[in-house]
Amino acid sequence: MVNETALIKKCQRGDRQAFDDLIRLYYDYIFGFLLKSTMDKDLTEDLTQETFLKMIWNIERFDPDGRVGFGTWLVTIAKNSYIDHLRRNRIFLENIEEVSLPDGKDITGAVEQKLQYQEMQAAIDTLPPEQGLAIRLKYVEDMTLQEIAAQFGVQPKTIKSRIHDGTVKLRKKLLGKDG
């Protein structure tokens, strides 16, 4: 079983194997996040490498016992790397009012969907790391239980249980906010 906090603390002490393990654990997640943002595989590979280099350089600043989850911290680094790339190359994102969606959806619906996605991501960040990451890998990265189990070094039934338990917690949390 992967203990994310122990890995992070080992990284903070300079353990190279722990860095390898942490990168292996999060690589597909960060790559997928960036690919959805950039829509460019080559750029995504570069930005993913840049993200993990920044993680290595700044790991001592991360508080493994703090309120921010490690996955959220890494996604923030990835997002900032992408924004830096856009600025370096003088690429400006379109004004949201001028964006026309190719499938005919209205912009309000798209914004609401994005806000719901962000709320779900924030809720996932409150889960224990093993559950949150398993849910992301299954539903965001579309990995199979066997692929996720191999990444964690556990049996697929363990991953299925983590996903189930995490989903139950998410449902309670999200329904509790609405009700």
Backbone as CSV, one residue per row, in Angstrom:
resi,resn,N_x,N_y,N_z,CA_x,CA_y,CA_z,C_x,C_y,C_z
1,MET,0.842,-1.186,0.000,0.000,0.000,0.000,0.887,1.249,0.000
2,VAL,0.528,2.204,-0.804,1.300,3.426,-0.923,0.873,4.396,0.169
3,ASN,1.823,4.836,0.962,1.551,5.849,1.958,2.120,7.158,1.425
4,GLU,1.221,7.977,0.874,1.622,9.221,0.229,2.387,10.139,1.174
5,THR,1.905,10.288,2.396,2.557,11.175,3.359,3.984,10.709,3.651
6,ALA,4.155,9.412,3.823,5.503,8.883,4.085,6.402,9.135,2.880
7,LEU,5.872,8.950,1.673,6.663,9.223,0.461,7.098,10.687,0.407
8,ILE,6.162,11.575,0.695,6.462,13.016,0.653,7.558,13.353,1.659
9,LYS,7.431,12.810,2.864,8.439,13.091,3.895,9.810,12.528,3.507
10,LYS,9.820,11.361,2.861,11.089,10.807,2.369,11.670,11.712,1.289
11,CYS,10.814,12.226,0.423,11.283,13.153,-0.623,11.895,14.394,0.012
12,GLN,11.257,14.888,1.057,11.763,16.077,1.732,13.116,15.833,2.385
13,ARG,13.430,14.566,2.632,14.755,14.210,3.169,15.737,13.871,2.048
14,GLY,15.275,13.957,0.784,16.166,13.743,-0.348,16.221,12.318,-0.875
15,ASP,15.285,11.475,-0.517,15.257,10.082,-0.958,14.865,10.004,-2.436
16,ARG,15.812,9.648,-3.293,15.568,9.610,-4.745,14.514,8.580,-5.133
17,GLN,14.520,7.432,-4.490,13.528,6.401,-4.806,12.117,6.893,-4.482
18,ALA,11.986,7.649,-3.404,10.677,8.191,-3.028,10.193,9.175,-4.097
19,PHE,11.116,9.983,-4.642,10.742,10.881,-5.740,10.239,10.079,-6.931
20,ASP,10.961,9.032,-7.293,10.540,8.177,-8.411,9.153,7.601,-8.165
21,ASP,8.923,7.117,-6.946,7.636,6.516,-6.608,6.502,7.545,-6.662
22,LEU,6.755,8.740,-6.154,5.744,9.791,-6.141,5.418,10.248,-7.564
23,ILE,6.443,10.384,-8.378,6.229,10.776,-9.773,5.449,9.686,-10.503
24,ARG,5.823,8.447,-10.298,5.115,7.331,-10.940,3.646,7.317,-10.518
25,LEU,3.388,7.612,-9.266,2.031,7.604,-8.733,1.160,8.696,-9.375
26,TYR,1.741,9.863,-9.634,0.959,10.998,-10.116,1.161,11.336,-11.595
27,TYR,2.070,10.660,-12.267,2.402,11.048,-13.644,1.176,11.058,-14.563
28,ASP,0.424,9.966,-14.606,-0.723,9.884,-15.513,-1.775,10.934,-15.185
29,TYR,-1.971,11.190,-13.920,-2.962,12.185,-13.502,-2.571,13.583,-13.987
30,ILE,-1.322,13.977,-13.758,-0.859,15.307,-14.174,-0.830,15.403,-15.694
31,PHE,-0.348,14.355,-16.362,-0.314,14.345,-17.825,-1.734,14.526,-18.380
32,GLY,-2.686,13.793,-17.838,-4.073,13.891,-18.306,-4.647,15.275,-18.073
33,PHE,-4.370,15.849,-16.904,-4.844,17.198,-16.601,-4.305,18.198,-17.614
34,LEU,-3.002,18.119,-17.867,-2.383,19.066,-18.797,-2.844,18.836,-20.234
35,LEU,-3.021,17.584,-20.623,-3.467,17.294,-21.986,-4.843,17.887,-22.243
36,LYS,-5.717,17.830,-21.244,-7.050,18.432,-21.390,-6.944,19.950,-21.540
37,SER,-5.936,20.545,-20.923,-5.760,21.995,-21.002,-5.092,22.422,-22.304
38,THR,-4.055,21.691,-22.718,-3.256,22.125,-23.865,-3.742,21.577,-25.195
39,MET,-4.331,20.371,-25.170,-4.732,19.657,-26.389,-3.533,19.437,-27.322
40,ASP,-2.342,19.343,-26.742,-1.112,19.175,-27.517,-0.210,18.203,-26.756
41,LYS,-0.009,17.010,-27.316,0.732,15.960,-26.605,2.183,16.361,-26.333
42,ASP,2.863,16.951,-27.321,4.266,17.337,-27.127,4.398,18.401,-26.037
43,LEU,3.538,19.401,-26.095,3.563,20.446,-25.077,3.236,19.853,-23.706
44,THR,2.277,18.942,-23.678,1.896,18.293,-22.423,3.072,17.540,-21.823
45,GLU,3.836,16.824,-22.653,5.011,16.109,-22.144,6.008,17.075,-21.529
46,ASP,6.256,18.202,-22.218,7.188,19.204,-21.692,6.693,19.791,-20.370
47,LEU,5.410,20.146,-20.333,4.855,20.762,-19.124,4.781,19.766,-17.964
48,THR,4.550,18.496,-18.273,4.524,17.473,-17.216,5.912,17.346,-16.603
49,GLN,6.937,17.314,-17.453,8.317,17.269,-16.935,8.615,18.494,-16.090
50,GLU,8.223,19.655,-16.593,8.451,20.904,-15.866,7.741,20.872,-14.507
51,THR,6.528,20.350,-14.482,5.761,20.254,-13.232,6.502,19.406,-12.206
52,PHE,7.009,18.251,-12.643,7.689,17.377,-11.687,9.054,17.933,-11.278
53,LEU,9.711,18.661,-12.158,10.955,19.339,-11.751,10.660,20.374,-10.668
54,LYS,9.594,21.154,-10.876,9.215,22.146,-9.864,8.809,21.471,-8.561
55,MET,8.158,20.299,-8.665,7.804,19.552,-7.464,9.081,19.187,-6.697
56,ILE,10.077,18.685,-7.420,11.337,18.286,-6.786,12.007,19.493,-6.125
57,TRP,12.041,20.610,-6.831,12.698,21.807,-6.297,11.976,22.387,-5.089
58,ASN,10.667,22.192,-5.018,9.872,22.857,-3.985,9.222,21.913,-2.979
59,ILE,9.575,20.648,-2.991,8.914,19.668,-2.128,9.030,20.037,-0.651
60,GLU,10.122,20.684,-0.266,10.288,21.032,1.149,9.261,22.067,1.601
61,ARG,8.666,22.788,0.661,7.651,23.790,1.007,6.272,23.166,1.245
62,PHE,6.078,21.949,0.772,4.776,21.309,0.913,4.623,20.747,2.322
63,ASP,3.473,21.017,2.933,3.179,20.497,4.269,2.279,19.273,4.128
64,PRO,2.849,18.065,4.291,2.045,16.852,4.112,0.920,16.710,5.127
65,ASP,0.980,17.443,6.224,-0.071,17.390,7.234,-1.008,18.593,7.144
66,GLY,-0.825,19.402,6.104,-1.627,20.614,5.953,-2.983,20.349,5.321
67,ARG,-3.680,21.424,5.045,-5.046,21.332,4.523,-5.093,21.039,3.029
68,VAL,-4.056,21.409,2.302,-4.049,21.213,0.857,-3.524,19.823,0.536
69,GLY,-4.272,19.094,-0.270,-3.844,17.765,-0.681,-2.683,17.849,-1.652
70,PHE,-1.879,16.804,-1.676,-0.713,16.794,-2.556,-1.123,16.877,-4.024
71,GLY,-2.187,16.166,-4.399,-2.671,16.211,-5.777,-3.073,17.617,-6.182
72,THR,-3.733,18.334,-5.289,-4.131,19.718,-5.561,-2.902,20.594,-5.736
73,TRP,-1.912,20.391,-4.884,-0.671,21.165,-4.966,0.008,20.923,-6.309
74,LEU,0.078,19.659,-6.723,0.703,19.333,-8.008,-0.070,19.915,-9.185
75,VAL,-1.393,19.838,-9.138,-2.214,20.402,-10.216,-2.000,21.911,-10.293
76,THR,-1.854,22.559,-9.153,-1.591,24.004,-9.142,-0.259,24.301,-9.825
77,ILE,0.750,23.507,-9.536,2.046,23.682,-10.198,1.883,23.475,-11.708
78,ALA,1.156,22.435,-12.101,0.941,22.146,-13.528,0.204,23.298,-14.199
79,LYS,-0.859,23.770,-13.555,-1.645,24.879,-14.116,-0.770,26.123,-14.274
80,ASN,0.033,26.423,-13.250,0.910,27.598,-13.320,1.989,27.435,-14.391
81,SER,2.466,26.206,-14.594,3.444,25.957,-15.658,2.808,26.242,-17.023
82,TYR,1.571,25.828,-17.186,0.859,26.080,-18.441,0.637,27.579,-18.640
83,ILE,0.218,28.272,-17.589,0.007,29.727,-17.688,1.321,30.424,-18.016
84,ASP,2.417,29.999,-17.384,3.737,30.575,-17.690,4.094,30.342,-19.153
85,HIS,3.808,29.152,-19.659,4.058,28.849,-21.081,3.263,29.805,-21.973
86,LEU,2.002,30.022,-21.647,1.169,30.932,-22.443,1.749,32.340,-22.428
87,ARG,2.171,32.796,-21.258,2.746,34.142,-21.147,4.066,34.258,-21.912
88,ARG,4.930,33.237,-21.745,6.238,33.264,-22.443,6.058,33.360,-23.957
89,ASN,5.038,32.692,-24.434,4.801,32.651,-25.875,3.746,33.652,-26.335
90,ARG,3.386,34.547,-25.441,2.419,35.603,-25.735,1.126,35.056,-26.353
91,ILE,0.640,33.990,-25.733,-0.626,33.390,-26.157,-1.672,33.854,-25.155
92,PHE,-2.725,34.452,-25.667,-3.765,34.970,-24.794,-5.035,34.155,-24.985
93,LEU,-5.636,33.764,-23.874,-6.889,33.036,-23.947,-7.990,34.004,-24.342
94,GLU,-8.949,33.499,-25.096,-10.028,34.336,-25.565,-10.888,34.818,-24.411
95,ASN,-11.499,35.974,-24.616,-12.450,36.491,-23.662,-13.630,35.533,-23.631
96,ILE,-14.075,35.140,-22.455,-15.122,34.133,-22.328,-16.414,34.545,-23.029
97,GLU,-16.674,35.844,-23.111,-17.901,36.298,-23.769,-17.836,36.123,-25.283
98,GLU,-16.633,35.993,-25.829,-16.466,35.858,-27.269,-16.318,34.407,-27.708
99,VAL,-16.306,33.478,-26.755,-16.105,32.074,-27.081,-17.402,31.470,-27.601
100,SER,-17.316,30.816,-28.731,-18.474,30.068,-29.210,-18.117,28.598,-29.137
101,LEU,-18.986,27.844,-28.540,-18.726,26.427,-28.386,-19.155,25.687,-29.639
102,PRO,-18.311,24.787,-30.153,-18.589,24.119,-31.413,-19.826,23.229,-31.408
103,ASP,-20.232,22.752,-30.240,-21.365,21.833,-30.222,-22.696,22.538,-29.980
104,GLY,-22.690,23.858,-29.988,-23.927,24.606,-29.862,-24.401,24.820,-28.433
105,LYS,-23.649,24.390,-27.441,-24.040,24.606,-26.047,-23.947,26.093,-25.722
106,ASP,-24.780,26.510,-24.816,-24.675,27.900,-24.386,-23.525,28.028,-23.389
107,ILE,-22.941,29.188,-23.342,-21.760,29.422,-22.518,-22.097,29.307,-21.031
108,THR,-23.315,29.688,-20.646,-23.722,29.596,-19.245,-23.704,28.146,-18.779
109,GLY,-24.223,27.252,-19.603,-24.218,25.831,-19.262,-22.811,25.300,-19.118
110,ALA,-21.927,25.731,-20.009,-20.536,25.283,-19.950,-19.856,25.782,-18.679
111,VAL,-20.126,27.014,-18.301,-19.529,27.583,-17.086,-20.067,26.850,-15.858
112,GLU,-21.383,26.584,-15.835,-21.957,25.851,-14.702,-21.344,24.457,-14.590
113,GLN,-21.152,23.797,-15.731,-20.544,22.468,-15.727,-19.123,22.541,-15.168
114,LYS,-18.368,23.566,-15.570,-16.997,23.748,-15.083,-16.998,23.982,-13.568
115,LEU,-17.945,24.782,-13.079,-18.024,25.042,-11.647,-18.371,23.768,-10.877
116,GLN,-19.268,22.948,-11.425,-19.605,21.676,-10.779,-18.384,20.764,-10.749
117,TYR,-17.632,20.743,-11.831,-16.412,19.937,-11.900,-15.422,20.396,-10.822
118,GLN,-15.261,21.715,-10.706,-14.332,22.251,-9.709,-14.798,21.929,-8.288
119,GLU,-16.105,21.975,-8.052,-16.631,21.626,-6.735,-16.348,20.151,-6.430
120,MET,-16.531,19.307,-7.442,-16.268,17.876,-7.267,-14.778,17.646,-6.978
121,GLN,-13.894,18.338,-7.699,-12.456,18.187,-7.468,-12.091,18.619,-6.051
122,ALA,-12.691,19.716,-5.591,-12.422,20.184,-4.227,-12.902,19.154,-3.208
123,ALA,-14.061,18.553,-3.460,-14.580,17.522,-2.551,-13.665,16.299,-2.549
124,ILE,-13.171,15.912,-3.720,-12.264,14.762,-3.813,-10.985,15.032,-3.009
125,ASP,-10.543,16.282,-3.008,-9.335,16.638,-2.258,-9.486,16.446,-0.758
126,THR,-10.729,16.376,-0.263,-10.934,16.183,1.172,-10.871,14.709,1.568
127,LEU,-10.877,13.822,0.580,-10.822,12.382,0.856,-9.404,11.961,1.249
128,PRO,-9.266,10.823,1.905,-7.917,10.274,2.124,-7.226,10.119,0.758
129,PRO,-5.918,10.356,0.681,-5.212,10.350,-0.604,-5.428,9.098,-1.450
130,GLU,-5.441,7.929,-0.816,-5.601,6.697,-1.591,-6.962,6.637,-2.273
131,GLN,-8.006,7.147,-1.597,-9.348,7.139,-2.190,-9.455,8.203,-3.284
132,GLY,-8.991,9.411,-2.976,-9.088,10.505,-3.945,-8.348,10.198,-5.233
133,LEU,-7.142,9.686,-5.102,-6.351,9.391,-6.295,-6.970,8.232,-7.077
134,ALA,-7.464,7.223,-6.388,-8.101,6.096,-7.072,-9.325,6.567,-7.859
135,ILE,-10.126,7.441,-7.273,-11.308,7.974,-7.963,-10.886,8.789,-9.184
136,ARG,-9.871,9.619,-9.026,-9.406,10.431,-10.170,-8.886,9.545,-11.295
137,LEU,-8.088,8.561,-10.941,-7.528,7.686,-11.966,-8.631,6.906,-12.686
138,LYS,-9.650,6.499,-11.961,-10.744,5.726,-12.553,-11.642,6.610,-13.424
139,TYR,-12.089,7.727,-12.893,-13.116,8.510,-13.572,-12.587,9.676,-14.394
140,VAL,-11.421,10.198,-14.059,-10.854,11.300,-14.847,-9.901,10.750,-15.902
141,GLU,-9.035,9.834,-15.490,-8.052,9.274,-16.423,-8.556,8.018,-17.126
142,ASP,-9.719,7.524,-16.721,-10.366,6.371,-17.356,-9.484,5.115,-17.325
143,MET,-8.772,4.935,-16.208,-7.943,3.751,-16.047,-8.800,2.599,-15.513
144,THR,-8.404,1.371,-15.807,-9.115,0.200,-15.300,-8.695,-0.050,-13.846
145,LEU,-9.484,-0.856,-13.144,-9.132,-1.218,-11.768,-7.777,-1.909,-11.732
146,GLN,-7.501,-2.764,-12.728,-6.229,-3.475,-12.781,-5.062,-2.494,-12.962
147,GLU,-5.228,-1.491,-13.827,-4.161,-0.507,-14.046,-3.896,0.301,-12.777
148,ILE,-4.968,0.703,-12.116,-4.824,1.484,-10.882,-4.175,0.624,-9.799
149,ALA,-4.625,-0.621,-9.687,-4.066,-1.533,-8.683,-2.565,-1.722,-8.898
150,ALA,-2.166,-1.864,-10.162,-0.743,-2.028,-10.466,0.038,-0.787,-10.044
151,GLN,-0.539,0.379,-10.246,0.137,1.623,-9.881,0.293,1.741,-8.360
152,PHE,-0.724,1.298,-7.618,-0.672,1.361,-6.158,0.061,0.174,-5.554
153,GLY,0.190,-0.923,-6.316,0.816,-2.129,-5.795,-0.112,-2.912,-4.874
154,VAL,-1.429,-2.897,-5.191,-2.422,-3.631,-4.399,-3.320,-4.434,-5.338
155,GLN,-4.243,-5.180,-4.771,-5.187,-5.969,-5.550,-6.296,-5.069,-6.116
156,PRO,-6.846,-5.416,-7.286,-7.955,-4.637,-7.862,-9.149,-4.503,-6.909
157,LYS,-9.427,-5.531,-6.104,-10.567,-5.443,-5.179,-10.325,-4.353,-4.122
158,THR,-9.064,-4.105,-3.787,-8.741,-3.024,-2.847,-9.062,-1.678,-3.473
159,ILE,-8.723,-1.527,-4.743,-9.015,-0.278,-5.458,-10.527,-0.090,-5.558
160,LYS,-11.232,-1.161,-5.886,-12.694,-1.096,-5.985,-13.295,-0.638,-4.657
161,SER,-12.774,-1.148,-3.567,-13.245,-0.769,-2.237,-12.936,0.703,-1.947
162,ARG,-11.734,1.150,-2.297,-11.363,2.557,-2.077,-12.275,3.484,-2.869
163,ILE,-12.540,3.109,-4.113,-13.405,3.932,-4.956,-14.820,3.958,-4.379
164,HIS,-15.318,2.808,-3.961,-16.663,2.737,-3.380,-16.751,3.588,-2.112
165,ASP,-15.808,3.387,-1.194,-15.828,4.130,0.065,-15.702,5.637,-0.187
166,GLY,-14.812,6.012,-1.097,-14.640,7.427,-1.427,-15.887,8.017,-2.061
167,THR,-16.540,7.249,-2.922,-17.754,7.717,-3.584,-18.877,7.922,-2.563
168,VAL,-18.992,7.012,-1.609,-19.999,7.157,-0.552,-19.745,8.445,0.226
169,LYS,-18.483,8.699,0.569,-18.133,9.925,1.310,-18.441,11.164,0.471
170,LEU,-18.130,11.114,-0.821,-18.411,12.255,-1.701,-19.907,12.523,-1.783
171,ARG,-20.670,11.460,-1.956,-22.126,11.614,-2.061,-22.671,12.298,-0.801
172,LYS,-22.225,11.837,0.374,-22.686,12.440,1.628,-22.275,13.906,1.714
173,LYS,-21.036,14.176,1.343,-20.518,15.546,1.424,-21.279,16.478,0.479
174,LEU,-21.463,16.048,-0.758,-22.110,16.900,-1.759,-23.605,17.037,-1.488
175,LEU,-24.264,15.973,-1.061,-25.689,16.062,-0.739,-25.901,16.884,0.529
176,GLY,-24.950,16.809,1.439,-25.029,17.601,2.661,-24.981,19.087,2.381
177,LYS,-24.228,19.476,1.353,-24.139,20.901,0.981,-25.452,21.396,0.381
178,ASP,-26.102,20.522,-0.413,-27.328,20.916,-1.096,-28.537,20.853,-0.172
179,GLY,-28.478,19.962,0.796,-29.666,19.719,1.605,-29.586,20.255,2.937
